[in-house]
Amino acid sequence: MKSISNKDKQIIRDLAKHQQELASTPQNKTLEKEWLALNTFRTSRPMIHLELGTFEHEVIPPLLRCESTEARSIEAWLYRMIVNQKLIGDDKPIPDYLPIHWKTWFTLFGHEITATHVENKEGSGLGHRFNHIIEDLEEDYHKLGASEYGVDVEASLKEEEFLDELLGDIMPVKRVSGSLYAVPTQKIVHLMGMEHMLESLMLYPDLFKQMMDRVADDYIAYFKYLEDGGFLKPTTGAETLSQGSFCFTDELPSTLPQDRPLATSDVWGYLDSQESVGISPAMFSEFIFPCYKKISNIFGALSYGCCEHVHAIWDDISSFTNLKKVSISPWCDEEKMGENLRGKKIIYHRKPSATYLGVGCNLDEEAVKKHFYATLHAARGCTLEFSQRDVYTINGDINKAKRYVQILREAIQDKW
């Protein structure tokens, strides 16, 4: 890694010290306890997280003071861990360490997927399409080769050494794992497109099932590779749980076993199949779910779902024996899912519509509150969590995001 000027180093080190101060506050320690209580069904307080990543370009760059590209990258990395609490006021916990991950990769059937992008006249991303490998599943099946996966150990260790030298005397540089992540239908759509995927279900049903079984086997082989290589770490604290949540739990091992590597059955896993919303529940059950069930069996705990309407396929989803969280997206029947989850040890992981925060310069506070009230009514008797995702602009107004979270807190206080 390139050298960083002394001036930039001092800016980064001062920011790391500030992170440590915030991580040690009673407020942050309370948040950690409340996340643990939520994930282990020992609290009734809904937790709130507003994902920053999709609109951070409006929030973080104005805060940066470093000059070099590399230094600004690290500075932005540190800001990502503190901005939510400092400027937005949600429940995202601040770690008292710098989390780093092994640099891993998984390439399904050996194909790196490329995309063609289009920009608007200002040079910002306007849209993209994936360049598909498969045009006809039967004719092109031979193109589905062996999946490739691995870990760049050398680059990972160099990164750790560099960061430890830069910040190790201020806070630990800690190697972590997030939830194991598998999205089979997304991979298939990237390979062949939605239209060809749906056509294949009708034209080549047996071949499609064969392909999905291979997808499951290859994901499992990849995760087993991570297990055997000792690349898995505990997922019991502030580690990222996909789809805007956190791993806090005392129901999985929090330390590495002495007699074996940490196993996939010791950690959180995540699955979704939002690309299959265009097929019937019966077809999902026949063509898609067996792959997902096979993968799910290797995880210690499971979080399921993104934008799919899980109420339509609940008969299948509810059969995951390790299911702890399920996504209740804007396309879900909230009331039906409230009935399905009421009194159960499965978290009603609500993803509110991004429209209220992401469209327009001003919040329609009454509409926002009404939207939250509907969820609070539907989820009564459930363990509830809010992850606001997919907001791509806040029109440069951080106070808009802060007020949005305040309205949610007020709604919870009024109706929960």
Steps between C-alpha positions, in 0.01 A plus 500: 500500500619850422644722770280763663625847589551588866222757473252244369615245757422742782152569364429126480643430844297780658186359339583152630537644851159661462352165393644341813349773716157450343525120524561523875204726582212365712269568206695270270537228763123514552441462127717188492297350784174590329605339171593186689166505677315546170677216320441264793135600547550657843367849424195667352681814378528520121851585381563748216771514235508739205748359249745768393673333207261598219511872580833537676627702203285784633619465859862383531701689233429843657644370829832382355817697569773266373673578172613171346255255347609216726483710815154628408388141447603405855354821641168424328516144636522635855221749443270219384521354848404818688281713271176315577517568872650849473294649218194278444425374849402140424605187690806397300767393752855631481771232535801561724726350232569536127327206327678345202399202289685234308504590130290215364333424169239263362443478124205280410574256216828682435351808333577856607186697418548833324251779448445783254439833675328818384561840653291816494630831365648583842707181493303322773384142466165478322463127450668176398437160353690179559677331211350153506695178446200270444248563220344153489549272801508174305729623221730691735504264798854398413608853587419438867842396621643449845439779749810678623564637847782587731664746736780743418690434820807704405302816423287452810803470728668802339189707564490386861868580553462847348193590705643359820810715456280803431240455774583196714617703799163682504259214437529135402493404134270201518436244230128424486244313292154619417216262431571242229320629191329297227270636228455220245226652283685830480802314366282318246336821379842658457604200290193478274261786571152489648322414176724202424476379859120497487500339155734227626256404773248409231724374221763309699357426846726203577811680378411807705465288814834338425660844467350623828625191680848574369468858626418369847789254496747767386394752763532231766844401369610864517376543857664168595824629350478806726431273797787259431742787443416664832365810325172512693473720806225522765185688401369592842560875530495812283594306186282573198196280453393552139207728419573770754521306824759386754606161630473545878409168663600274785359193327809446280867458602664834578854361507693269272488132602831357620467161335371592152440793263183700545230320299227636275256365759653745750420817304218702346401444138291708262287406196260682268320430173339827396552407134240222527204725585360453149426131546225329696549368853469149360778559248716663768450192714591265216784681324657747742446397859690166495822688420439749782403233750817307423719804561308613809565173679870582551443828691470542875241777463328638191374838386284480188375741240543829321222648285299184438145468630570222748135466601433321169767234562474483879417128499849435367688777682351405836649152464854634544582349840760768584303806384548797737419803281277546198482807276165677488548714190268769359353229276400276790155462648594645838188383679535145374864484605408642839256212542767253388767632739295600803636328809776324305875532546548642152568871465262710291778679310315791345639682197284815464440650159793720394262743329420707809862592572653470153254702288459875526682764699261504795354225713126451500502435872141388526542251216823369655335456838199328344736259320674415827170468688388235249809291575467542876142379481579209269797385711330517840605202708810447282867573558550800272799661333518782243768514231448788261675411175523609135492875560720639223469867584400715794536809283816589686307563821624291793238661724233341279641155584530591867140619514385182325654291778347731762155450348546123519600527866194715569276249321645215706443697819139573396395157376733228629 
